[in-house]
Amino acid sequence: MDTPLIQLCNVSKSFDNNTVLNNINLSIFKGEITTIIGKSGEGKSVLLKHIIGLLKPDSGTILFTGKAFSAHSSVEQLSLKKKFSYMFQDSALFDSMTVYDNIALPLQEASQLTKTEIQQRVKIRMTQLDIIGTEQQYPGQLSGGMRKRVALARALVTDPEIILFDEPTTGLDPIRKKAVHQMIANYQRKLGFTGVIVSHEIPEIFSISQRIALLNKGDIIFQGTPEQLNNDDNPVISAFIHGHESSLLDID
Ligand SMILES: Nc1ncnc2c1ncn2[C@@H]1O[C@H](COP(=O)(O)OP(=O)(O)OP(=O)(O)O)[C@@H](O)[C@H]1O
């Protein structure tokens, strides 16, 4: 198998006495969608934040194409950072900024593009996501589904190679959830980015994921394809995917 694009090696993280990640190992492969599942509060967001560098592990390493971030040259580190994009749990749009400005922001902050080039890039993404016409509106004036599309347009506007999605469908009704999943899958196919999704949408999320990682009690207890997950006979895993979360509490 290819070298993973991102590899967490023996990563541990505690907050005071709360051990959230306990020596975890996880591989993320280029061009795939890897979905991290697990009960609430297990550390899925903490794991995502380690990948993007918002949190540092207490011990262990995170490798990017086989090399620790710090082992890359400063030029490589900058180019690595530019490859990432992040779609937060609550969309994290700036309510005081228009839809246009929200989407244009990453380009204004991190690119050398002219105003006209930025306008063109924003327009392309807004057209693809069917939100043309909302440019001058504010996030608070939009429905939850529209806000997700604006957030996705912003996450995609820099043509990132790696996008991290933290519960991208939280708070949406089942139809809109499906639409957001399809949107992510379609763009992933079209643009070929590597996706890492944290999700509670089981089993729906499996249909757009090439790999699943199950985080339980600080450990990744499964990583593999959705099919392998479904066929796994570990009782903790089957209890989790069949929705009996409470039984996890009793198994160490
Ligand atoms: N900055 C922080 N300081 C202290 N504790 C933190 C911090 N960030 C996260 N935690 C703790 O780490 C644990 C895991 O939190 P995290 O948000 O990663 O869970 P999660 O699996 O993403 O949950 P959910 O599915 O409910 O979003 C929680 O106990 C949380 O309180």
The ligand as an SDF file (V2000), in Angstrom:
LIG
                    3D

 31 33  0  0  0  0  0  0  0  0999 V2000
   -9.0410   22.6210   24.8130 N   0  0  0  0  0  0  0  0  0  0  0  0
   -9.4970   21.6950   25.6600 C   0  0  0  0  0  0  0  0  0  0  0  0
   -9.2470   21.7690   26.9800 N   0  0  0  0  0  0  0  0  0  0  0  0
   -9.6680   20.8260   27.8500 C   0  0  0  0  0  0  0  0  0  0  0  0
  -10.4010   19.7530   27.4720 N   0  0  0  0  0  0  0  0  0  0  0  0
  -10.6860   19.6310   26.1790 C   0  0  0  0  0  0  0  0  0  0  0  0
  -10.2700   20.5850   25.1970 C   0  0  0  0  0  0  0  0  0  0  0  0
  -10.7060   20.1870   23.9720 N   0  0  0  0  0  0  0  0  0  0  0  0
  -11.3910   19.0340   24.1940 C   0  0  0  0  0  0  0  0  0  0  0  0
  -11.3750   18.6950   25.4950 N   0  0  0  0  0  0  0  0  0  0  0  0
  -11.9920   17.4870   26.0790 C   0  0  0  0  0  0  0  0  0  0  0  0
  -11.6180   16.3930   25.2790 O   0  0  0  0  0  0  0  0  0  0  0  0
  -12.6760   15.4360   25.2310 C   0  0  0  0  0  0  0  0  0  0  0  0
  -13.0030   15.1030   23.7900 C   0  0  0  0  0  0  0  0  0  0  0  0
  -13.6130   16.2320   23.1790 O   0  0  0  0  0  0  0  0  0  0  0  0
  -14.0000   16.2570   21.6360 P   0  0  0  0  0  0  0  0  0  0  0  0
  -14.6650   17.5590   21.3930 O   0  0  0  0  0  0  0  0  0  0  0  0
  -12.8160   15.9320   20.8220 O   0  0  0  0  0  0  0  0  0  0  0  0
  -15.0500   15.0670   21.5490 O   0  0  0  0  0  0  0  0  0  0  0  0
  -15.8750   14.5650   20.2810 P   0  0  0  0  0  0  0  0  0  0  0  0
  -15.6390   13.1100   20.1560 O   0  0  0  0  0  0  0  0  0  0  0  0
  -15.5360   15.4060   19.0850 O   0  0  0  0  0  0  0  0  0  0  0  0
  -17.3490   14.8490   20.7880 O   0  0  0  0  0  0  0  0  0  0  0  0
  -18.6990   15.1930   19.9780 P   0  0  0  0  0  0  0  0  0  0  0  0
  -19.0150   13.9960   19.1350 O   0  0  0  0  0  0  0  0  0  0  0  0
  -19.7130   15.3790   21.0630 O   0  0  0  0  0  0  0  0  0  0  0  0
  -18.4510   16.4470   19.1750 O   0  0  0  0  0  0  0  0  0  0  0  0
  -13.8350   16.0490   26.0170 C   0  0  0  0  0  0  0  0  0  0  0  0
  -13.8130   15.5070   27.3120 O   0  0  0  0  0  0  0  0  0  0  0  0
  -13.5060   17.5200   26.0380 C   0  0  0  0  0  0  0  0  0  0  0  0
  -14.0400   18.1330   27.1660 O   0  0  0  0  0  0  0  0  0  0  0  0
  1  2  1  0
  2  3  1  0
  2  7  2  0
  3  4  2  0
  4  5  1  0
  5  6  2  0
  6  7  1  0
  6 10  1  0
  7  8  1  0
  8  9  2  0
  9 10  1  0
 10 11  1  0
 11 12  1  0
 11 30  1  0
 12 13  1  0
 13 14  1  0
 13 28  1  0
 14 15  1  0
 15 16  1  0
 16 17  2  0
 16 18  1  0
 16 19  1  0
 19 20  1  0
 20 21  2  0
 20 22  1  0
 20 23  1  0
 23 24  1  0
 24 25  2  0
 24 26  1  0
 24 27  1  0
 28 29  1  0
 28 30  1  0
 30 31  1  0
M  END
$$$$
